[in-house]
Amino acid sequence: MTIQEIINILEADLFCGEDMLNKDILSACGSDLMSDVLAFVKDHTILLTGLTNPHVIRTAEMMDIAAIVFVRGKRPSEEIIQMAADRNIAVLMTRHSLFVACGLLYQSGLRGEVL
Amino acid sequence: METTDNVTMCQYYSIEAGNFTLAGEAAGQIKNNLKQLGIDAALVKKVAIASYEAEMNLVIHSNGGRLIFKINPKVITIIAQDDGPGIKDIELAMKEGYSTAPDTARELGFGAGMGLPNMKRCADRFVIRSEEGKGTEVELSFNLS
């Protein structure tokens, strides 16, 4: 699934990462706990979260996460968008809740880590 | 400990207690160093995650400390040292889900009690030494071949 397809499914806005729309995404992780995100082992991943602090971007940086989707219409600050842009991470925002956003992507075939 | 002759590169980052704004800078720099050295991406990710966890632990739990990054042709070593307060029960601290982190850390998405277990999972070798009232040292090694 590409980032463009994720934007379509979630009816999301894109704040940065216009050059990454064709990037292939193989898995997703939905969490507000960065501690749990840091234990996620898959690659070509996106992160769905309701947290909008700089550590979300830092965590994504360490994890090589390609894109972050902020849920519930949580608009990231300019600082956050710039931080992500500097690290080649795409930033999206959807009005859907974390549960619904994850459900929509799962329904469309995206999978997570099975523990 | 390897002798200084074996160290191809060594970097030292001072980590300030409670400074959540800067937390992650050192781990980010370590990650960039490794990428520039052409280290395999999967290994870079493991070192980056463990370094970030170690750095966050210094910021959240210590009275201040340092993160040391060393690389030689065989191994990457990350050492997190602090000036206290030390860990009373290491076995308990190693338990997944056990945490003593304050709300300031939890609000940022940390303090879930996964840091030390996650560092151990990422590294090929994990050593923790701690003395209450003195300090803690975590040494992580990652094999290069």
Interface residues (C-beta under 8 A of the other chain):
Chain A: D32 L33 M34 S35 D36 V37 L38 A39 T49 L51 N53 P54 H55 V56 R58 T59 E61 M62 M63 D64
Chain B: F20 T21 A23 G24 A27 G28 K31 A41 K45 A48 I49 S51 Y52 E53 E107 L108 G109 F110 G111 A112 G113 M114 G115 N118 R121
